[in-house]
């Protein structure tokens, strides 16, 4: 059960990081277009 919770936490943090990266790349494209 602990491993499942750890995996879920890792999954959500991964989604959060991907979303931040996507926002950063969008801002980068907008500022350079």
N, C-alpha and C positions, 0 to 999 in steps of 0.2 A: 504494500500500500504506500509505503514511504517513497519507493522508487517511482511509482505512478505519479505522486504529487510533485516530486522533483522534476520528472519529465514534463509534466503539464506546465510547471513554472518556467522551465527552460523554453518550452514552446511559445508561451505568451511573451517572454522577454525577447525571443527571436522575432516574433511578429512586430513588436514595438520597435526594435532596431531597424527592421526592414522598412517600416512605415516612415521612420525618421530619415532614413537614407533616401527614400523615394521623394520625400518633401524637399530634402536638401538638393537633390539632383534636379527637381523641378524648378526650384529657385535659381539654381545655377544656369539652367537652360534659359529661363526667362531673362536673367540679368545679362546673358551673353547673346541673346537673339537680337 
